[in-house]
Amino acid sequence: MKQDTTKWEATETPGLYVRRPGGGFYARVTINGKRSWRSLKTDKLRKAQSLLRDLQSGHTKQVSTRTDDKLHAAMEAVIAFRAVRRGINRPLKKRAAGYHQEILGIAKKLFLDRPLASFDATALLRGIQDSGYSQSRRKAIFELVKGTYKTAVENGVISKNPLAGHVPGQVPKKDRELPTRDQLDELMKVIPELFPRFGHRAVFTLRFLAFSGMRLMEARSVKWEDVGADKIIVRGTEDEGTKTGGTRMLDINPPLQAVLQDIERQYGRKDPVMPAKNIRPQLAAACAKLKIPVIDHHDLRAWFITWGITSGVDVSTLAGWVGNSPKVLLERYASVQDEQRRAAAAKLV
């Protein structure tokens, strides 16, 4: 086996090194408790010093990881870079970071720790496809492996990405079984019976989500100062909230107005407006009691959109309320519109 003779000579700038042989400046940084080399992709001292400062402050996306020539270490470096690529002041949420680590662990189990160049597209794709995991997990594993090879090519570790040109299979949209309006009313009656202490708070939250169509994180962030006489300001955030990344106006419908008045009467104008952060346990228990399909927060948003379509709200208006494009609503809720058209046609007798 050929011995690695690569050496990095320290410069006068702490954390900055020159690679020998071959030249070029490298940074030595600590990521998630592990020491890692980062290629600065320059042989100019001043530029290297500037890139190092950017890297240490977390404001650069130009510096790539020098990965090991084996798959596991290369994937670890990609996951580590994901954790810091947005900068020190904008770390990933714990849930997102945990998900990345979960996908890394799965990928390590699927593939032996062999040199990157020893894998071809057939072996990689077959390993992912035959893994037995859900389609969403397989897609995430594919993106990790493909991104690992892409980084390795950029760093000159290998010459070709075997997964270039391949795309993961799309995850099919969830076939939602949404409650009827009567079933929704029954859920509101059953939840306080099952949860005497927390039930009323959960019902207020259920009504707020169902009659506003907001995403969960959007609803959580609504404050009373955002609630006007006939509109609510729905504010997007950089990481969560509206997927359009901006702010939109939601016209207040009568059922939404009623729940806002009930919340204010019960709790006063105390922020945030929505009383509970999460009502999954209450929804699951109530659905089981009524023997209907279990629903979650996403289903309540889908319920609002379906309610709007079947009530005759035009798609452009509805899209503006929920923060999606009309095209997305047309594609995602085509079956609802088809049913509505068939019902309309049946009236022509």
Secondary structure in CASP SS format (residue, H / E / C, confidence):
PFRMAT SS
TARGET T0000
AUTHOR 0000-0000-0000
METHOD secondary structure of the structure
MODEL  1
M C 1.00
K C 1.00
Q C 1.00
D C 1.00
T C 1.00
T C 1.00
K E 1.00
W E 1.00
E E 1.00
A E 1.00
T C 1.00
E C 1.00
T C 1.00
P C 1.00
G C 1.00
L E 1.00
Y E 1.00
V E 1.00
R E 1.00
R E 1.00
P C 1.00
G C 1.00
G C 1.00
G C 1.00
F E 1.00
Y E 1.00
A E 1.00
R E 1.00
V E 1.00
T E 1.00
I E 1.00
N C 1.00
G C 1.00
K E 1.00
R E 1.00
S E 1.00
W E 1.00
R E 1.00
S E 1.00
L C 1.00
K C 1.00
T C 1.00
D C 1.00
K C 1.00
L H 1.00
R H 1.00
K H 1.00
A H 1.00
Q H 1.00
S H 1.00
L H 1.00
L H 1.00
R H 1.00
D H 1.00
L H 1.00
Q H 1.00
S H 1.00
G C 1.00
H C 1.00
T C 1.00
K C 1.00
Q C 1.00
V C 1.00
S E 1.00
T E 1.00
R C 1.00
T C 1.00
D C 1.00
D C 1.00
K E 1.00
L H 1.00
H H 1.00
A H 1.00
A H 1.00
M H 1.00
E H 1.00
A H 1.00
V H 1.00
I H 1.00
A H 1.00
F H 1.00
R H 1.00
A H 1.00
V H 1.00
R C 1.00
R C 1.00
G C 1.00
I C 1.00
N C 1.00
R C 1.00
P C 1.00
L C 1.00
K C 1.00
K H 1.00
R H 1.00
A H 1.00
A H 1.00
G H 1.00
Y H 1.00
H H 1.00
Q H 1.00
E H 1.00
I H 1.00
L H 1.00
G H 1.00
I H 1.00
A H 1.00
K H 1.00
K H 1.00
L H 1.00
F C 1.00
L C 1.00
D C 1.00
R C 1.00
P E 1.00
L H 1.00
A H 1.00
S H 1.00
F C 1.00
D C 1.00
A H 1.00
T H 1.00
A H 1.00
L H 1.00
L H 1.00
R H 1.00
G H 1.00
I H 1.00
Q H 1.00
D C 1.00
S C 1.00
G C 1.00
Y C 1.00
S C 1.00
Q H 1.00
S H 1.00
R H 1.00
R H 1.00
K H 1.00
A H 1.00
I H 1.00
F H 1.00
E H 1.00
L H 1.00
V H 1.00
K H 1.00
G H 1.00
T H 1.00
Y H 1.00
K H 1.00
T H 1.00
A H 1.00
V H 1.00
E H 1.00
N C 1.00
G C 1.00
V C 1.00
I C 1.00
S C 1.00
K C 1.00
N C 1.00
P C 1.00
L C 1.00
A C 1.00
G C 1.00
H C 1.00
V C 1.00
P C 1.00
G C 1.00
Q C 1.00
V C 1.00
P C 1.00
K C 1.00
K C 1.00
D C 1.00
R C 1.00
E C 1.00
L C 1.00
P C 1.00
T C 1.00
R H 1.00
D H 1.00
Q H 1.00
L H 1.00
D H 1.00
E H 1.00
L H 1.00
M H 1.00
K H 1.00
V H 1.00
I H 1.00
P H 1.00
E H 1.00
L H 1.00
F C 1.00
P C 1.00
R C 1.00
F C 1.00
G H 1.00
H H 1.00
R H 1.00
A H 1.00
V H 1.00
F H 1.00
T H 1.00
L H 1.00
R H 1.00
F H 1.00
L H 1.00
A H 1.00
F H 1.00
S H 1.00
G C 1.00
M C 1.00
R C 1.00
L H 1.00
M H 1.00
E H 1.00
A H 1.00
R H 1.00
S H 1.00
V C 1.00
K C 1.00
W H 1.00
E H 1.00
D H 1.00
V E 1.00
G C 1.00
A C 1.00
D C 1.00
K E 1.00
I E 1.00
I E 1.00
V E 1.00
R E 1.00
G C 1.00
T C 1.00
E C 1.00
D C 1.00
E C 1.00
G C 1.00
T C 1.00
K C 1.00
T C 1.00
G C 1.00
G C 1.00
T E 1.00
R E 1.00
M E 1.00
L E 1.00
D E 1.00
I C 1.00
N C 1.00
P H 1.00
P H 1.00
L H 1.00
Q H 1.00
A H 1.00
V H 1.00
L H 1.00
Q H 1.00
D H 1.00
I H 1.00
E H 1.00
R H 1.00
Q H 1.00
Y H 1.00
G C 1.00
R C 1.00
K C 1.00
D C 1.00
P C 1.00
V C 1.00
M C 1.00
P C 1.00
A C 1.00
K C 1.00
N C 1.00
I C 1.00
R H 1.00
P H 1.00
Q H 1.00
L H 1.00
A H 1.00
A H 1.00
A H 1.00
C H 1.00
A H 1.00
K H 1.00
L H 1.00
K C 1.00
I C 1.00
P C 1.00
V C 1.00
I C 1.00
D C 1.00
H H 1.00
H H 1.00
D H 1.00
L H 1.00
R H 1.00
A H 1.00
W H 1.00
F H 1.00
I H 1.00
T H 1.00
W H 1.00
G H 1.00
I H 1.00
T H 1.00
S C 1.00
G C 1.00
V C 1.00
D C 1.00
V H 1.00
S H 1.00
T H 1.00
L H 1.00
A H 1.00
G H 1.00
W H 1.00
V H 1.00
G C 1.00
N C 1.00
S C 1.00
P H 1.00
K H 1.00
V H 1.00
L H 1.00
L H 1.00
E H 1.00
R H 1.00
Y C 1.00
A H 1.00
S H 1.00
V H 1.00
Q H 1.00
D H 1.00
E H 1.00
Q H 1.00
R H 1.00
R H 1.00
A H 1.00
A H 1.00
A H 1.00
A H 1.00
K C 1.00
L C 1.00
V C 1.00
END
